[in-house]
Structure formats: structure tokens, C-alpha cells
Amino acid sequence: MMLFDDLVSIFYPRLCAGCNIPLVRGEEVLCLNCLADLPRTNYHLNMENPVFQIFIGRVRIEQATSYCRFDKGGRLQHLLHQLKYKGNREVGRKMGSVMGFDLVQSNLYQDIDAIIPVPLHPKKEKKRGFNQSVEICKGLSESMHRPIVLGSLIREIHSATQTRKGRFERWENVSGIFGIKNEILLTGKHLLLVDDVVTTGATLEACCGALLGIPGVKVSIATVACA
């Protein structure tokens, strides 16, 4: 079987999503060089990190982290573009998996009960074909051995894209657009709320506002990148 796989890879090589070179045996989605080159933050090891500080005084959260810094024109931007606009779901699952591996090494994320993605509005999800945050959650779930809860946090109102909006415009754009269904599934749980990128934190803040209305819920935040 290994010989067959090697023969197939000669004619149909699997390419790294980061640098487009052929992957070797043992590499999945990203080559080792691209993985090593990711601009990791290590925020998961420090509670008082810059991502956590975004939410101080705005919403009550337990922890917050981003796996990498978002450098414009960098490799991570290319990877997120592959995920969101080229439909490369494997990138989302891979980034979730490596982020999850780091989180399980941190004492700050040991009591997470479930993972929940920032939802898209059904119209937008239908147009894109998938929710990139769900793909990231799939990788996280594999690494952290925690279940994903879908359909309880919902986006009730279709809003315009946050791209090119200022801080107040972003907050105004998402205020009151999220709701809860089947809250019994979330009651009393510590939830890890997941998105691809945090910029001003407006979308995540709005999600937390909806989730924290459920009795006994605690919320922590994890994103692949912080911009």
C-alpha cells in the first residue's frame, strides 16, 4: 500500500497549502517548513495576553487566545485565504488541530466542556458552501477530545461583511444579531468559542453576550489569528 501511495504521489503529488511544494510521507496539508514558519503567539500560556485584553470591560470571559499573528501578505494570510475563499477546508482542520495540540498543553484550557463555532447566517453559509469556523472546530475537537456543539448559537440576522469597517461600525454591525436555540445543551458548560480571526473582537463579543445569558455558562475564546 505504501508503494502504491508513492507511485500515485509521483503523478498526482499532494501539495503544501502554504508553499505549494510536494508533501512528503508523514506531512499533511502543510509541510514541516511552513508549520515551523507560522508566527505563533504562545498566548495560550499567558492569561493576560493582548487578545484577552481586547475584551476587558466589554464582556466577561475566562480565557482568550490566538494561535498566530496575522501579518499582511504573510503565509498565514495566504492560508486563511485558501480556507475562506478557495474552499480548502483541510486548511481549517489542520490549523484547528495544531492549535488544539497547544491548548491541551496549557493549564488554562483543561476544563473546556465543548467547542462552539461562530455561526454564519444560513444565506451566507449556503453561498460559501461551508462555515470556516466549523472546519477549525473539527481540528480542535480531534486534538482536544471535546465535542462540537452546532445549531445552538445561531446568527438570526444577515449582516454585511466586517471587512473595511471601523471599530464602532463593526460593533454596530453585529449588535443583537446572535441568538440561542436548545439552551439546555449548553447550560452549565464551559464553552470554547472559535473563529478564524479576531480584529476588534466585535463579533466574538456579540456571541459571548448571547451565550452568557444561559445559566451557568462560561466562555473562553480561541482564534487562529489576531490582526
C-alpha positions in Angstrom: 0.0 0.0 0.0 2.9 2.4 0.8 4.5 1.6 -2.6 1.1 2.3 -4.3 0.8 5.6 -2.5 4.3 6.6 -3.5 3.5 5.8 -7.1 0.3 7.8 -7.0 2.2 10.8 -5.5 4.6 10.8 -8.5 1.7 11.6 -10.9 -0.7 13.3 -8.5 1.5 15.0 -5.8 -0.1 16.3 -2.7 1.0 20.0 -2.4 1.6 22.1 0.7 -1.2 24.7 1.1 1.4 27.2 2.3 4.2 27.0 -0.2 2.8 24.7 -2.9 5.7 22.2 -2.9 5.0 18.5 -2.8 4.4 17.0 0.6 6.5 14.0 1.7 5.3 11.0 3.6 4.1 12.0 7.1 3.2 15.5 6.1 -0.5 16.5 5.9 -1.8 19.8 4.3 1.3 21.8 5.4 4.9 20.9 5.1 7.2 21.0 8.1 8.8 24.2 7.0 5.5 26.0 6.7 4.4 24.7 10.1 7.7 25.8 11.7 7.4 29.2 10.0 3.9 30.1 11.4 4.1 33.3 13.5 2.9 31.6 16.8 2.0 33.9 19.7 2.0 31.4 22.6 -0.8 33.4 24.1 -2.4 30.2 25.4 0.3 30.1 28.1 -0.4 33.6 29.4 -3.8 34.7 30.6 -3.1 38.4 30.5 -2.3 38.4 26.8 -3.2 41.0 24.2 -6.2 39.1 22.9 -7.7 38.6 26.4 -7.2 42.4 27.0 -9.4 43.2 23.9 -12.4 42.0 25.9 -11.6 43.5 29.3 -14.5 45.8 30.3 -16.6 44.6 27.4 -17.7 41.1 28.2 -16.9 38.5 30.9 -14.7 35.7 29.5 -12.5 33.2 31.2 -9.6 33.0 28.7 -8.8 34.2 25.2 -6.0 33.3 22.8 -5.0 33.4 19.1 -2.7 30.8 17.7 -0.8 33.2 15.3 -0.3 36.8 14.5 -1.8 37.9 11.3 0.9 39.5 9.1 -0.4 41.1 6.0 1.0 39.4 2.9 2.4 36.6 5.1 1.9 32.8 4.9 -1.0 32.8 7.4 -2.9 35.3 5.3 -2.4 33.0 2.3 -3.6 30.0 4.3 -6.8 31.8 5.6 -7.5 33.0 2.0 -7.2 29.3 0.9 -9.7 28.4 3.6 -12.3 31.1 3.2 -12.3 31.9 -0.5 -10.8 28.8 -2.2 -12.8 26.3 -0.3 -9.7 24.4 1.1 -11.4 23.0 4.2 -8.4 20.9 5.0 -6.5 24.1 6.0 -9.1 24.9 8.6 -9.0 21.4 10.1 -5.2 21.4 10.1 -5.0 24.8 11.8 -7.5 23.7 14.3 -5.6 20.6 15.0 -2.3 22.2 15.7 -3.9 25.0 17.8 -5.7 22.3 19.8 -2.5 20.5 20.4 -1.1 23.6 22.0 -4.3 24.3 24.1 -4.2 20.9 25.7 -0.7 21.6 26.9 -1.9 24.7 28.8 -3.4 24.6 32.3 -5.7 27.4 31.3 -7.8 25.3 28.9 -8.2 22.0 30.8 -11.8 22.4 31.9 -13.3 23.1 28.5 -16.6 21.1 28.1 -17.5 21.8 24.4 -16.4 23.7 21.4 -18.7 26.1 19.5 -18.0 27.9 16.3 -19.0 31.5 15.4 -22.0 30.8 13.2 -22.7 32.2 9.7 -26.1 33.3 8.6 -27.7 30.4 6.6 -27.8 32.5 3.4 -24.0 33.2 3.7 -23.2 29.6 4.6 -25.2 28.4 1.6 -23.4 30.8 -0.7 -19.9 29.8 0.6 -20.8 26.1 1.0 -19.4 25.8 4.5 -18.5 27.7 7.7 -14.8 28.1 8.0 -15.1 28.2 11.8 -16.7 24.8 11.8 -13.8 23.4 9.9 -11.4 24.8 12.5 -13.5 23.3 15.3 -13.3 19.9 13.7 -9.5 20.0 14.0 -9.7 21.4 17.6 -12.1 18.6 18.5 -9.7 15.9 17.3 -6.8 17.4 19.3 -8.7 18.4 22.4 -11.1 15.4 22.5 -14.0 17.8 23.2 -17.4 17.7 21.3 -18.5 20.4 18.9 -22.0 21.9 19.5 -23.7 23.1 16.3 -27.1 24.8 16.0 -27.4 26.3 19.5 -25.6 29.6 18.8 -27.3 31.0 15.7 -27.0 34.1 13.6 -30.5 35.4 13.3 -29.9 38.5 11.2 -27.9 38.6 8.0 -25.3 41.4 8.3 -22.8 43.0 6.0 -19.2 41.8 5.9 -17.0 43.3 8.6 -14.1 43.9 6.2 -13.2 47.6 5.8 -15.4 48.6 8.8 -14.0 50.6 11.7 -14.2 49.6 15.3 -17.6 51.2 16.1 -19.0 50.1 12.7 -18.0 46.5 13.4 -19.7 46.6 16.8 -22.9 48.2 15.4 -22.9 45.7 12.5 -23.2 42.7 14.8 -25.1 44.1 17.8 -28.0 41.8 18.7 -27.7 39.5 15.7 -27.0 36.3 17.5 -29.5 34.1 19.4 -29.7 30.8 21.2 -31.6 27.6 20.5 -31.8 24.5 22.7 -30.0 26.2 25.5 -30.2 23.1 27.6 -27.4 21.7 25.5 -25.1 24.5 26.8 -26.4 25.1 30.3 -23.6 24.9 32.9 -20.8 24.3 30.4 -17.5 26.0 29.8 -17.6 26.7 26.1 -14.6 27.4 23.8 -15.9 29.9 21.2 -13.9 29.7 18.0 -13.4 32.0 14.9 -10.7 32.3 12.3 -9.5 35.9 13.0 -10.1 38.4 15.8 -9.7 42.1 14.9 -11.7 44.4 17.1 -13.5 41.5 18.8 -17.0 42.8 18.0 -18.3 39.6 16.5 -17.0 37.5 19.4 -18.3 39.9 21.9 -21.8 39.7 20.4 -21.6 35.9 20.5 -20.5 36.0 24.1 -23.4 38.3 25.0 -25.8 35.7 23.7 -24.1 32.7 25.3 -23.6 34.3 28.7 -27.4 34.6 29.0 -27.6 30.9 29.5 -27.5 29.7 33.2 -24.1 28.6 34.4 -22.3 29.2 31.1 -18.6 30.2 31.0 -16.9 31.3 27.7 -13.3 31.2 26.6 -12.2 32.3 23.1 -9.7 30.9 20.6 -9.0 32.1 17.1 -6.4 31.0 14.5 -5.1 34.6 14.1 -5.2 38.0 15.7 -5.0 41.1 13.5 
